[in-house]
Amino acid sequence: MKSTIKTLAATSALALVLTACGDDGGSGGSGSTGDGGEGGLVGSGTGAECTIEQAVPVGAALSLTGAAGSYGASQKNGLELAVEKLGETDGVKYDLKIEDDQTDPRQGITVFEGFTEDRSIIIGPTLSNGAFQAQPIAQEASVPVLAISNTAAGITEQGDYIFRDSLTEAQVIPQTVAKSVEVYGLEKVVVMYSNDDAFTESGYKVFDEALKAEGVEIAETLTFSKADTDFRALLTEAKAAEPDAIVVSGLIEAAIPLVTQARELGIEVPIIGGNGFNNPKMMADGGEAAEGVVVGAAWNSASEGELNTAFLADYEEKFGAAPDQFAAQAYAAMFIIDAAVRSGCSGERDAIKEGLGGIKDLDTVLGSVSINENRDAEHPAVVQVIEGGAFTVLD
């Protein structure tokens, strides 16, 4: 694995030399190290009083096209809105550079390789399987990474420069299962998952463990590809098992036709999804079929708090639509980075790394966020159900 990554990285580096777009004067190679002098990344003061002359260069590798394009589009919006809002406060500015990883781990490696040249911190990639491939590039270059949607197990175990603000499936799914058992009295379920994606396979394993821990019988375990769109044969098999619910770990592109076809086949039991179901497209494209779908989440639009209320209003004003969880996690990420930068009043890589490790009880749109000793975020989760075309808290 390591030799393969190094070979790909070398190839990517050559490609970037030939094709990389130019940056402005604030995004050059010196931006990643900072010399503390005029225009450098080491400032004066601390916290709200911190002042850094040079804009802190941030890179974001997002899936703007490909299978995860809908997630990446929301993340892009969240990041851009956050940078805009942070720009209203004096002292620290951010130079955000967003590049498309095309939902392709190889392209993610290329993007990460480029960011190690001139960014102080990297956000992304969108999917866990891309993160597993690209993060070693940043770790080897000592560039901190903040994952904003990677929920698979093992993400932060790749190195001490790897952090995340997204809750893991292991943090959310057990709560989802426990709440579903309580509300629906589940005794027997069918589990379905795409077995060719790190994120969805990780989600399946957590679902499997959580269901067994709750004493729920798993009548069938059915697998599919993340590229599949016709689930009728599998759903017919699932229906024959007469389950109390169907539990699915899959991306939104598979989730929508799966849910739609399940209802067409007369399957009326609850469908319980993993984090991949957290997308407004479920309601927009799934329509009536999406009603009653249950999914655990790191954020809900109905969450209380002034920060969340302001975020909802600002997002809708800027983009003409309501944000989803992926936008909220991206938005929160920039404020987490800002807190890390201001803690040492430095935009240098190691200073940001140290600052991220010290995040504790930071008020964000996700709630009160702390980064634990494993560099994973800790904050409240919520179990949702789709009612009236919107995510609401499952009671």
Beta strands, then each sheet from edge to edge (+ up, - down):
strand 1: 56-62
strand 2: 94-100
strand 3: 121-123
strand 4: 145-147
strand 5: 162-164
strand 6: 188-194
strand 7: 217-224
strand 8: 245-249
strand 9: 271-273
strand 10: 294-297
strand 11: 362-364
strand 12: 367-371
strand 13: 377-378
strand 14: 382-387
strand 15: 390-393
sheet 1: 2+ 1+ 3+ 4+ 5+
sheet 2: 7+ 6+ 8+ 9+ 10+ 14- 15+
sheet 3: 11+ 12- 13+
end
